[in-house]
Amino acid sequence: MAEQKRTIAVIGATGAQGGALVRAILADKGGPFAARAITRHVDSDKAKALAALGVDVVAADLDDEGSLARVFAGAYGAFCVTNYWEHFSPEKELAQAGNLARAAKAGGVQHVIWSTLEDTRKWVPLADDRMPTLMGKYKVPHYDAKGEADHFFRDLGVPTTFLLTSFYWDNFIYFGAGPQRGPDGQLALVFPMDEKRLPAISAADIGKCAYGVFKRGKELIGKRVAIAGEHLTGAQLASKMSRALGKDIRYTNVPPEVYRGFGFPGADDLGNMFQFKRDFNDYYVGVRDIAFARTLNPELQSFDQWLAVHKDQIPLP
Ligand SMILES: NC(=O)c1ccc[n+]([C@@H]2O[C@H](COP(=O)([O-])OP(=O)(O)OC[C@H]3O[C@@H](n4cnc5c(N)ncnc54)[C@H](OP(=O)(O)O)[C@@H]3O)[C@@H](O)[C@H]2O)c1
């Protein structure tokens, strides 16, 4: 019965990760959970679409700890994610994560998932000049702030699963990571990974894996869970994309310093990110366990499966 379901408050419910978790909760009609969708804008089209599906949609802002405490009150679980790309500020991301941890503690939330990433400074200390230090004290700002923020949850004793996500294949559609056309007219995926593998996943599967984490109950509290759908090289990604789209798409490897100089907002951050994944590839790939992710989410997609659904959405220049 619906009133016996345990509530999971979902931050980012109108976005990729949180939205996918809400859909996973809804899809499991007889399942143990109900979603409480958190958004700043309850009147947005995406929020209204969730309400139309019968989801409880409530307002809160990551910048306002009190608002988070109100929407976490009475919830069994909370899915916590921050959106670095809205403000490009690691300090703001840290402050928002602190607000989430304190609000979860105050609300007595029994299981938090914190969508985190590595603090790359544990691998590349600031003094290591193989990649530039950015914003004074970061190597990969959008990773480092999330990883540093883990301590807010640990220090307060919030029962937390630390979910380390992977590059979304959806970036080929929405994040400008799709094929570029070179001066010779050749279509290419361009990034600085040499022949190393890039752990990646469908954004929808992050939400489904998070759902699987909640379903495991206490088992994964205090654990770090790193997920991916497949570990493919740039050449393999390009070859699969070529086949799916019926176009000749190559992989063009560029040095990280060239990528950092591309000039779009965050190019330096992403250049360092790819270099981190390249230079610590054994760790980075090794920890992102596809088989385990599939136990959390038996529908975990391969890149070919993702392409079959999304190939027509990939913009070609
Ligand atoms: N792209 C990738 O490959 C990738 C891979 C791993 C991790 N990530 C990380 O994923 C994060 C973004 O997650 P996403 O892709 O799921 O986001 P998204 O699709 O861009 O949506 C952002 C979500 O965050 C919510 N939000 C943002 N600021 C908020 C605030 N101040 N208060 C309340 N809600 C707020 C938005 O809600 P409203 O606008 O409705 O309020 C929206 O639901 C980034 O930090 C990024 O580093 C990305």
The ligand as an ORCA input file, in Angstrom:
! r2SCAN-3c Opt
* xyz 0 1
  N      28.112     14.740    -17.343
  C      28.829     13.753    -16.852
  O      29.430     12.950    -17.571
  C      28.922     13.559    -15.374
  C      29.505     12.376    -14.891
  C      29.609     12.197    -13.517
  C      29.156     13.178    -12.654
  N      28.592     14.324    -13.167
  C      28.155     15.351    -12.223
  O      26.746     15.388    -12.241
  C      26.341     16.615    -11.645
  C      25.062     17.091    -12.292
  O      24.085     16.089    -12.170
  P      23.019     15.874    -13.330
  O      23.745     15.630    -14.616
  O      22.043     14.867    -12.853
  O      22.366     17.329    -13.382
  P      21.449     18.057    -14.484
  O      20.770     17.076    -15.373
  O      22.294     19.132    -15.121
  O      20.371     18.766    -13.549
  C      20.760     19.554    -12.452
  C      19.828     19.251    -11.315
  O      20.333     19.846    -10.117
  C      19.296     20.579     -9.509
  N      19.894     21.729     -8.828
  C      20.928     22.483     -9.257
  N      21.194     23.455     -8.382
  C      20.300     23.325     -7.368
  C      20.063     24.051     -6.176
  N      20.795     25.131     -5.851
  N      19.089     23.627     -5.370
  C      18.331     22.541     -5.690
  N      18.506     21.817     -6.813
  C      19.478     22.208     -7.635
  C      18.390     21.021    -10.644
  O      17.087     21.222    -10.130
  P      16.132     22.482    -10.492
  O      16.797     23.249    -11.602
  O      14.827     21.860    -10.893
  O      16.045     23.248     -9.226
  C      18.435     19.797    -11.549
  O      17.510     18.831    -11.147
  C      27.507     17.587    -11.852
  O      27.979     18.063    -10.609
  C      28.562     16.759    -12.572
  O      29.866     17.046    -12.151
  C      28.449     14.508    -14.493
*
